[in-house]
Amino acid sequence: MVQLLHREAPPRARTRAKPPADLRPLPLGRILPGDCIAAMRELPSASVDMVFADPPYNLQLGGDLTRPDGSHVDAVTDDWDKFDSFAAYDAFTRAWLTEARRVLKPDGSLWVIGSYHNIFRVGTILQDLGFWILNDIVWRKANPMPNFKGTRFTNAHETLIWASSSEKARYTFNYRAMKTLNDELQMRSDWVIPICSGPERLRRNGTKAHPTQKPEALLYRVMLATTHKGDVVLDPFFGTGTTGAVAKRLGRQWIGCEREAAYREVALERIELALPLDESALTTMQSPRAAPKVAFGLLVETGWIAPGTVLSDKKRRIVAHVRADGSLMTETGTVGSIHGLGAALQGAPSCNGWSFWHIEHQGEVKPIDAIRQLYLLATED
C-alpha cells in the first residue's frame, strides 16, 4: 500500500506594506498662520524643493539703541525674537529643522540665514539632524549700519548656510547660471549685496514694516542658483514676503508660515503687486570669463536693469533681451553674456559689453555702464 505523504506549502514571504502616500494637497501661494512648527506638520512629507529660513536671531538686546545724536535706532526688540535661554532657543531650532527635513524632497536643499548670535547654534543642530552643509555664504552688506557706540567692529555681514538633505543627495545647483550672473566668473561664496533700503524697504505709518526685511536681490540669487522653474519653495519665517515676491517673479511656487497678522497682511499686498517675468527672461543660461566691481548680473538681481529689458548697440542695429541670470538673447535665439554675445555678434575676438550695449534711460540712450555708475553712487558708503 502506497502511503501518500502530505507536503505543506512553504510559507509565503512576508512583504512589508508600503506606508500610504500622503495625498494632502500643498497650500501653494498661501501664508499659513500661527506657529511655523505646527503649520509645517500639516504639510506632506517630501513635498518641497527648497526651504529658505530666516529664523529669529535671539539677539536679546539689553535696551534701546541710540545714535550719537540721541535718535532712536530701529532694532529687533519684538517678542518673536525673545527666548528664555539658549536651551529654549536650541529646542525651538531643533523642532523647526526637524519638520523642514521631513517636508524636503530627497534632492531638495535648505538655506538658513543668521548673524553671529545664532548661526553657529543652528549649524550644529542641522548637522546633528543629518543635513549636509554644502557652503556657508557670507552676505557682505554694501551699506551696513555703523556701530554707533564704537565698541566693536561694524557688523557688515550675515551668514547663510546652504545644506542638502544628506551627504549623497542629488541637490540642484545651476552653476552656469551663477557664472553668467557673475560676468562669466565662477560665483564665490562672498556676496556683496546692499541691504534693503529706498523704495524696496516696506513701511507702514512711517516706520519699517519689518525690522529685518531681506533684499530681494539676495533671494533672487538663492533661488536662481538652487531651484528650477515650477519648484516649490517653503519659507517658515515668511515675514513681509520677500521669498514669495521673488518666487513669483522667477516662476517658482511658494508656501509661507507667519504667525504675525500684520506681516501677513503686508506680504499678501506685496506679492499681489509683484510682476512675474516672461518666459524668455526666465530661461537661464545652460552653457557657457578680473570681475568688475559690479557684475552685470548684480544690476539684474537688484532691479536696476530688469529681466526682459531691451539692449542694443549705439546705432540700434543689434538688439538683445536681458534674461533672469544676466545673459542676453537675440531675437534669433543667440545667447551669451554682455561681453561674449557682443563679441560674437561683431565677429570680434573680444568686446567690452559695458560700453557696447546701450539702454534707454530717462529719455536718453546710454551705455549700460552709466547704470552701473548710478548703482555705485547709490550704494557707496
Salt bridges, closest charged atoms under 4 A:
ASP22 OD2 - ARG24 NH2 2.59
ASP49 OD1 - LYS105 NZ 3.12
ASP54 OD2 - LYS214 NZ 2.83
ASP79 OD1 - LYS82 NZ 3.90
ASP90 OD2 - ARG121 NH2 2.79
GLU99 OE2 - ARG41 NE 3.96
GLU99 OE1 - ARG102 NE 2.87
ASP128 OD2 - ARG94 NH2 3.76
GLU158 OE2 - LYS141 NZ 2.89
ASP183 OD2 - HIS339 NE2 3.87
ASP190 OD2 - ARG188 NH2 2.71
GLU216 OE1 - ARG249 NH1 3.12
GLU216 OE2 - ARG270 NH2 3.09
GLU260 OE2 - ARG259 NE 3.21
GLU269 OE2 - ARG204 NH2 3.33
GLU279 OE1 - LYS229 NZ 2.56
GLU301 OE1 - ARG221 NH2 2.66
ASP313 OD2 - ARG317 NE 3.76
GLU360 OE1 - ARG316 NH2 3.79
ASP369 OD1 - ARG372 NH2 2.67
